[in-house]
Amino acid sequence: MNRVPVVIEPAAKSDIRSARDYYSDKGENTSERFRDELIKVFDLLSRHPEAVAIAFGSTRLKPMRYFPYVIGYIYFKGQVHVTGVQYGGLGWDEFERRKL
């Protein structure tokens, strides 16, 4: 099974920190569950980067299963570039502004 590298862009790292901080306030276990699901999604994207349809431009949006977050990424030159991890209720404007 071929895997491609997953590159987490700086804005996405900031998004992840914010979400983890939010869930830390809800309890240690919730923050760990968020992290674990995020790792599973990154693993899936590494194995199947083109399985998610393009939402706009070249950005693909993969919703998390158990948390109301959406992972925005661009599959470019053999790498998955995660551009954002946003709360699903915010809309897609922030994803559209984030480019490589």
SULBELHU-V97536 format. One record per residue. N is the residue number from 1. RES is the residue in three letters. D_FIRST is the distance of its C-alpha to the first C-alpha in Angstrom with 2 decimals. Layout:
# SULBELHU-V97536
N;RES;D_FIRST
N;RES;D_FIRST
This chain:
# SULBELHU-V97536
1;MET;0.00
2;ASN;3.80
3;ARG;6.53
4;VAL;10.13
5;PRO;13.21
6;VAL;15.36
7;VAL;19.01
8;ILE;21.65
9;GLU;24.79
10;PRO;28.17
11;ALA;29.43
12;ALA;26.41
13;LYS;26.96
14;SER;30.54
15;ASP;29.60
16;ILE;27.47
17;ARG;30.40
18;SER;32.81
19;ALA;30.88
20;ARG;30.45
21;ASP;34.18
22;TYR;35.07
23;TYR;33.20
24;SER;34.61
25;ASP;37.99
26;LYS;36.90
27;GLY;36.08
28;GLU;33.74
29;ASN;31.57
30;THR;31.05
31;SER;29.93
32;GLU;27.41
33;ARG;26.08
34;PHE;25.76
35;ARG;23.83
36;ASP;21.47
37;GLU;20.81
38;LEU;20.36
39;ILE;17.68
40;LYS;15.83
41;VAL;16.25
42;PHE;15.10
43;ASP;11.84
44;LEU;11.50
45;LEU;12.61
46;SER;10.18
47;ARG;7.20
48;HIS;9.73
49;PRO;12.57
50;GLU;14.46
51;ALA;14.62
52;VAL;17.90
53;ALA;20.90
54;ILE;22.94
55;ALA;26.00
56;PHE;28.18
57;GLY;28.08
58;SER;24.47
59;THR;24.02
60;ARG;21.78
61;LEU;22.90
62;LYS;20.82
63;PRO;23.23
64;MET;22.72
65;ARG;23.22
66;TYR;25.95
67;PHE;27.52
68;PRO;29.29
69;TYR;27.27
70;VAL;25.29
71;ILE;22.72
72;GLY;23.35
73;TYR;20.89
74;ILE;20.62
75;TYR;17.58
76;PHE;19.16
77;LYS;18.38
78;GLY;14.66
79;GLN;15.41
80;VAL;16.05
81;HIS;19.72
82;VAL;21.03
83;THR;24.67
84;GLY;26.03
85;VAL;25.93
86;GLN;29.06
87;TYR;31.03
88;GLY;30.61
89;GLY;34.38
90;LEU;34.98
91;GLY;34.07
92;TRP;31.95
93;ASP;34.49
94;GLU;32.94
95;PHE;29.52
96;GLU;31.37
97;ARG;33.14
98;ARG;30.09
99;LYS;28.83
100;LEU;26.91
